[in-house]
Amino acid sequence: MRRFEIHWLHACGKFAREIATIVQQNARTVRDVITMFRQGGIELVTTIDSNHPKSDLEEHRVSIVEEFAKRPPASAKEASARIEKLTGIKRSEQRVRVFMRNLGMKFRKVGAIPAKADLDKQEDFKKTFWSRK
C-alpha cells in the first residue's frame, strides 16, 4: 500500500523528498519505488521480494518425516544424530528443534508405567474417586 501511495504522490507531481516526508520513508526508498515503476510498471511495484532462506533439510523433508514416524526421536540430540546419518547434513540441536517444530512435531514427555500394577485396585480406585465428584 505504501508503494502505491508513493506512486500516487509522484503522479501528482510531488518530489521524492516531499514524498519521503509524507509517507515517513527514506528518500532512497521513495526513489527506488519510482524507479521500479519506470522499469517494470505496476507488476514490478506489486511484487514483494523478501528473502526467506530455505533449510538444506527441506529437500530431505519426506524421508525425515517417514523415519521419525516409524520411530520418533527421544531428544533433539538423538534427532540431530539421526538426521545427520540419514542426510549427511549436520545441524545443531536448536536448529533441529526448529525444523521438527516446522514439521508439526512437538516434545512429548514420556510417563512411566508401574512395573507391578494391580489392575483391579486401579479400577476400584477410579470408581470410588470418580463417584465422589
C-alpha positions in Angstrom: 0.0 0.0 0.0 2.9 2.3 0.8 4.4 1.8 -2.7 1.0 2.7 -4.3 0.9 5.8 -2.1 4.4 6.8 -3.2 3.5 6.2 -6.8 0.3 8.3 -6.5 2.1 11.2 -4.8 4.7 11.1 -7.6 2.0 11.1 -10.2 0.5 14.2 -8.5 3.8 16.0 -9.2 5.5 15.7 -5.7 9.2 15.3 -5.5 10.9 12.4 -3.8 12.0 14.4 -0.7 8.4 15.6 -0.2 7.0 12.1 -0.7 9.5 10.7 1.8 8.4 13.2 4.4 4.7 12.5 3.8 5.0 8.7 3.9 7.7 8.7 6.5 10.2 6.7 4.5 13.8 7.3 3.4 14.1 9.3 0.2 16.2 6.5 -1.3 13.3 4.1 -0.7 10.9 6.5 -2.5 13.4 6.8 -5.4 13.6 3.0 -5.6 9.8 2.7 -5.9 9.7 5.3 -8.6 12.5 3.6 -10.5 10.7 0.2 -10.1 7.6 1.6 -11.7 9.6 3.1 -14.6 11.4 -0.2 -15.2 8.7 -2.7 -14.8 5.3 -1.0 -14.4 2.7 -1.8 -11.8 3.5 -5.5 -11.9 7.0 -4.9 -10.5 5.7 -2.5 -7.9 3.2 -5.1 -6.6 5.8 -7.9 -6.3 7.4 -8.2 -2.9 10.8 -9.9 -2.9 11.5 -11.0 0.6 14.4 -13.2 1.4 13.2 -16.3 3.0 16.1 -18.7 3.2 15.2 -22.4 3.0 16.9 -25.1 5.1 19.0 -27.7 3.3 16.9 -30.2 5.2 13.8 -29.2 3.2 14.8 -31.4 0.3 15.0 -34.4 2.7 11.8 -33.5 4.5 9.8 -36.5 3.3 12.4 -39.1 4.2 12.9 -37.4 7.7 9.2 -37.4 8.3 8.9 -41.1 7.3 11.9 -42.0 9.5 10.5 -40.1 12.5 7.0 -41.6 12.0 8.4 -45.1 12.3 10.5 -44.3 15.4 10.1 -40.9 17.0 13.3 -39.4 18.4 13.5 -39.2 22.2 15.5 -35.9 22.2 16.8 -33.2 19.9 20.3 -34.7 20.3 19.1 -38.1 19.0 17.1 -36.4 16.2 20.2 -34.4 15.2 22.3 -37.6 15.0 19.7 -39.5 13.0 19.2 -36.6 10.6 23.0 -36.4 10.1 23.2 -40.2 9.5 20.2 -40.1 7.1 21.1 -37.0 5.1 24.7 -36.2 5.8 23.7 -32.7 6.9 24.9 -31.7 10.4 22.7 -29.2 12.3 22.8 -28.1 15.9 20.2 -29.3 18.4 18.4 -26.0 18.4 18.1 -25.9 14.6 16.8 -29.5 14.6 14.2 -28.4 17.3 13.1 -25.6 15.0 12.9 -27.9 12.0 11.0 -30.5 13.9 8.5 -27.9 15.1 8.1 -26.8 11.5 7.3 -30.4 10.6 4.5 -30.3 13.2 6.2 -32.3 15.8 6.4 -31.3 19.4 8.0 -32.6 22.6 6.1 -35.2 24.5 7.1 -36.1 28.0 7.1 -39.8 28.5 5.4 -41.2 31.5 6.5 -44.2 33.4 4.3 -47.3 33.7 4.4 -49.1 37.0 6.0 -52.5 36.7 3.7 -54.3 39.1 0.4 -52.5 38.7 -2.7 -54.2 40.1 -5.4 -53.6 37.6 -8.3 -54.5 39.9 -7.1 -52.0 42.5 -6.8 -49.3 39.8 -10.4 -49.9 38.6 -11.7 -49.8 42.2 -9.8 -46.5 42.8 -11.2 -45.0 39.6 -14.8 -46.0 40.6 -14.5 -44.6 44.1 -12.6 -41.4 43.1 -14.9 -40.5 40.2 -18.1 -41.4 42.1 -17.2 -38.7 44.7 -17.3 -35.9 42.1 
